[in-house]
Amino acid sequence: MDKEKTGQLITELRKEKGLTQKQLADALNVTDKAVSKWERGLSFPDISMLEPISELLGVSIMEILAGERQNGEETMSREEAQDLINASVELSEEEIRHKKERSRLIIIILIVLAMLLVSITLNVISLLR
């Protein structure tokens, strides 16, 4: 599964529908920044978003996962479809792990800053006595 190919397909389909990133985002209840990240291949839509995206853009979920349109003659084998679904789930799980790691890092930084602020405050108080 290729995030860039999927992003290019979403861009192409969105433009064909005459939608801006903001309009697509509003229709999907996500931010326009999320749509921008999908279209630039920086992230992949969450698996829960695949059905609404496919319905809104008029393509199958498999086409979104593959990042390309399929004409009526082309059919995807069951194994290819399963591979795409598995890759999508793995990608979603990977993005969730990255978000959790970033959240942990932010929490650690905030704790360190709070401790530093308390230390400075205590030093100032002791100097004033």
Number of C-alpha atoms within 10 A of each C-alpha: 17 14 23 18 19 24 25 17 22 24 20 14 18 20 13 10 13 11 14 14 19 16 15 20 18 12 13 15 10 13 15 17 12 17 24 18 16 22 24 18 17 12 19 25 23 14 16 10 14 18 15 13 21 17 11 15 20 12 17 16 20 20 17 24 24 22 19 16 14 14 7 6 6 8 10 13 9 9 9 13 17 13 14 20 18 13 15 22 15 13 19 18 14 12 16 13 12 12 12 12 12 12 12 12 12 12 12 12 12 12 12 12 12 12 12 12 12 12 12 12 12 12 11 11 10 9 8 7 5
